[in-house]
């Protein structure tokens, strides 16, 4: 089993650096707490020719080597998009929270969802929180994404985590699917419906905002088309 070492900072403090060894990654889909939220996401994916799953939520494994804190990605076309998600990182003694993006190839998604998750990285913030510090107001955390297209930036997704499965529900759901110890497991929470249509962007940014503590987590990256190749 391959692993990925991530250098992360608790509460953004340089004196609280941790080295997290990620050995297993699970992407969660269709994880709304109510059927209305699930239907929103199903409908927007159906518009792209992506069929609804037989059951929800959907859990998919991903190689840990595809975790990334980089600031850019290269793509061969415009059929790929990001999704803002809360992220749980299960350590030996502590569970951490990050914000990330499950970047997916939407054309391949219509034919084979698991394989569509193997093409691009899962992006993740370098700043994390301890779950213990935010769990009592988890539902009030705000998940937001923004996209930039031709230099124009707009909010793409926004809502509170009350709309998605909570951390303990996620952990309980994935535990039977993971062989052995959960240490080193990274769980992406699933996402919120987009404002407007799902679309390609030149840049994708994700935030998780804690209004109670006055803190936020951030990850952002550019999507650079490979335009130098002539065929």
C-alpha positions as CSV (number, residue, x, y, z in Angstrom):
1,X,0.0,0.0,0.0
2,X,1.4,3.4,-1.0
3,X,1.3,6.3,1.3
4,X,1.6,10.1,1.0
5,X,3.3,12.3,3.6
6,X,1.6,15.6,4.1
7,X,3.2,18.5,6.0
8,X,0.3,20.3,7.7
9,X,-0.1,23.1,10.2
10,X,-2.7,23.0,13.0
11,X,-4.6,26.3,13.1
12,X,-2.1,27.7,10.6
13,X,0.6,27.9,13.2
14,X,4.2,27.3,12.0
15,X,5.1,25.9,15.5
16,X,2.4,23.3,15.2
17,X,3.5,21.4,12.1
18,X,2.5,17.8,11.8
19,X,3.5,15.1,9.4
20,X,0.5,13.2,8.5
21,X,1.0,9.9,6.7
22,X,-2.0,9.3,4.5
23,X,-2.4,5.6,3.5
24,X,-6.0,5.4,2.5
25,X,-8.4,7.9,0.8
26,X,-12.2,7.6,0.5
27,X,-14.3,10.0,-1.6
28,X,-17.9,10.3,-0.5
29,X,-20.7,11.2,-2.9
30,X,-24.4,12.0,-2.6
31,X,-23.9,12.6,1.1
32,X,-26.7,15.0,1.8
33,X,-28.6,14.5,5.1
34,X,-31.9,15.0,3.4
35,X,-33.3,13.7,0.1
36,X,-33.8,17.2,-1.3
37,X,-30.1,18.0,-1.0
38,X,-29.2,14.6,-2.7
39,X,-31.7,15.2,-5.5
40,X,-30.1,18.6,-6.3
41,X,-26.8,17.0,-6.8
42,X,-28.3,14.0,-8.7
43,X,-30.1,16.4,-11.1
44,X,-27.1,18.5,-11.9
45,X,-25.0,15.5,-12.7
46,X,-27.8,14.0,-14.8
47,X,-27.6,17.1,-16.9
48,X,-24.1,16.0,-17.7
49,X,-25.2,12.5,-18.6
50,X,-24.1,11.0,-15.3
51,X,-26.6,8.5,-14.0
52,X,-27.7,8.3,-10.4
53,X,-26.1,5.7,-8.2
54,X,-28.1,2.6,-7.0
55,X,-27.7,3.7,-3.4
56,X,-26.5,6.7,-1.4
57,X,-24.2,7.8,0.0
58,X,-21.5,6.5,-2.4
59,X,-18.0,5.7,-1.1
60,X,-15.1,5.3,-3.5
61,X,-11.4,4.5,-2.8
62,X,-8.6,6.6,-4.2
63,X,-4.8,6.1,-4.2
64,X,-3.2,8.2,-1.4
65,X,-0.5,9.3,-3.8
66,X,-3.2,11.4,-5.6
67,X,-3.5,13.8,-2.6
68,X,-2.0,17.2,-3.4
69,X,-1.3,20.5,-1.8
70,X,0.0,22.0,-5.1
71,X,-1.2,25.3,-6.5
72,X,-2.0,24.1,-10.0
73,X,-2.9,21.2,-12.2
74,X,-2.6,20.5,-16.0
75,X,-5.6,19.2,-18.0
76,X,-6.0,18.1,-21.6
77,X,-9.5,19.6,-22.0
78,X,-12.3,21.4,-20.3
79,X,-14.3,18.4,-19.1
80,X,-13.0,18.6,-15.5
81,X,-14.3,20.4,-12.5
82,X,-13.6,20.8,-8.8
83,X,-15.9,20.3,-5.8
84,X,-15.4,21.8,-2.3
85,X,-15.5,19.3,0.5
86,X,-14.7,19.0,4.2
87,X,-11.9,16.5,4.8
88,X,-11.3,14.3,7.8
89,X,-7.8,13.0,8.5
90,X,-7.6,10.1,11.1
91,X,-4.4,10.2,13.0
92,X,-3.2,7.9,15.8
93,X,-4.3,10.2,18.6
94,X,-6.2,13.0,16.9
95,X,-8.7,13.5,14.0
96,X,-8.0,16.6,11.9
97,X,-10.2,18.6,9.6
98,X,-9.1,20.2,6.3
99,X,-10.9,21.6,3.3
100,X,-10.3,20.2,-0.1
101,X,-11.5,19.6,-3.7
102,X,-12.4,16.3,-5.3
103,X,-11.3,17.2,-8.9
104,X,-13.1,15.0,-11.4
105,X,-13.2,14.2,-15.1
106,X,-16.9,14.7,-15.9
107,X,-16.8,12.9,-19.3
108,X,-15.3,9.7,-17.8
109,X,-17.7,10.2,-14.8
110,X,-20.6,9.4,-17.1
111,X,-19.2,6.0,-17.9
112,X,-17.2,4.9,-14.8
113,X,-17.4,6.9,-11.6
114,X,-14.5,5.1,-9.7
115,X,-12.1,5.5,-12.7
116,X,-13.1,9.1,-13.1
117,X,-11.7,9.7,-9.6
118,X,-8.3,8.3,-10.6
119,X,-7.4,10.9,-13.2
120,X,-6.9,14.0,-11.2
121,X,-5.6,14.8,-7.7
122,X,-7.7,15.4,-4.6
123,X,-6.5,18.8,-3.4
124,X,-6.3,19.5,0.3
125,X,-5.4,22.6,2.5
126,X,-2.1,22.7,4.4
127,X,-3.8,24.3,7.4
128,X,-6.0,21.9,9.5
129,X,-8.1,22.1,12.7
130,X,-8.5,19.5,15.4
131,X,-11.9,17.9,15.1
132,X,-12.3,18.3,18.8
133,X,-12.1,22.1,18.4
134,X,-15.0,22.3,15.9
135,X,-17.2,19.3,16.5
136,X,-19.6,21.0,18.8
137,X,-20.5,23.5,16.1
138,X,-19.8,21.4,13.0
139,X,-23.2,22.0,11.5
140,X,-22.6,25.8,11.5
141,X,-19.3,25.6,9.5
142,X,-19.7,27.2,6.1
143,X,-18.4,25.4,3.0
144,X,-17.8,27.6,0.0
145,X,-16.1,27.4,-3.3
146,X,-15.3,30.0,-5.9
147,X,-14.4,29.7,-9.6
148,X,-12.6,32.1,-11.9
149,X,-13.3,32.1,-15.6
150,X,-11.6,34.5,-18.0
151,X,-10.5,36.6,-15.0
152,X,-14.0,36.8,-13.5
153,X,-14.4,35.3,-10.0
154,X,-17.8,34.2,-8.5
155,X,-19.1,32.0,-5.7
156,X,-19.8,28.5,-7.1
157,X,-21.0,26.6,-4.0
158,X,-22.0,27.7,-0.6
159,X,-23.8,26.2,2.4
160,X,-23.4,25.0,6.0
161,X,-22.2,21.5,6.8
162,X,-25.6,20.8,8.3
163,X,-26.6,19.8,4.8
164,X,-24.1,16.9,4.7
165,X,-23.4,13.9,6.8
166,X,-21.5,14.7,10.0
167,X,-18.1,13.5,10.9
168,X,-19.2,10.7,13.2
169,X,-21.7,9.4,10.6
170,X,-19.0,9.4,8.0
171,X,-16.5,7.5,10.2
172,X,-19.2,5.0,11.2
173,X,-20.1,4.5,7.5
174,X,-16.6,3.9,6.1
175,X,-15.3,1.9,9.0
176,X,-16.7,-1.4,7.7
177,X,-15.3,-0.7,4.2
178,X,-11.7,-0.2,5.4
179,X,-9.6,-3.2,6.2
180,X,-7.8,-2.9,9.5
181,X,-6.9,0.3,11.5
182,X,-8.4,3.6,10.4
183,X,-5.1,5.4,11.2
184,X,-3.9,7.2,8.0
185,X,-7.4,7.3,6.5
186,X,-8.5,10.5,4.7
187,X,-12.2,11.0,4.1
188,X,-13.7,13.5,1.7
189,X,-17.2,14.5,2.9
190,X,-19.1,14.9,-0.3
191,X,-20.1,18.3,-1.7
192,X,-22.9,20.8,-2.1
193,X,-24.9,21.5,-5.2
194,X,-23.4,24.2,-7.5
195,X,-25.0,27.6,-8.0
196,X,-25.9,27.4,-11.7
197,X,-24.4,24.7,-14.0
198,X,-21.4,22.6,-13.3
199,X,-18.6,24.0,-15.3
200,X,-14.9,24.1,-16.1
201,X,-12.9,27.0,-14.6
202,X,-9.4,28.5,-14.9
203,X,-9.1,28.5,-11.1
204,X,-10.9,26.7,-8.2
205,X,-10.9,27.8,-4.6
206,X,-12.4,26.1,-1.6
207,X,-13.0,27.5,1.9
208,X,-14.3,26.1,5.2
209,X,-15.3,29.0,7.5
210,X,-15.6,28.8,11.3
211,X,-17.5,31.9,12.4
212,X,-17.5,30.8,16.0
213,X,-13.7,30.9,16.3
214,X,-13.1,33.4,13.5
215,X,-10.9,31.1,11.5
216,X,-11.0,29.6,8.0
217,X,-9.3,26.9,6.0
218,X,-8.4,27.5,2.3
219,X,-7.1,25.6,-0.7
220,X,-6.9,26.9,-4.3
221,X,-5.4,25.9,-7.5
222,X,-5.2,26.9,-11.2
223,X,-6.4,24.5,-14.0
224,X,-3.9,25.0,-16.8
225,X,-4.8,23.5,-20.2
226,X,-2.1,21.8,-22.2
227,X,-2.3,24.0,-25.2
228,X,1.3,23.6,-26.5
229,X,0.7,20.2,-28.1
230,X,-0.2,20.2,-31.8
231,X,-1.7,17.0,-33.3
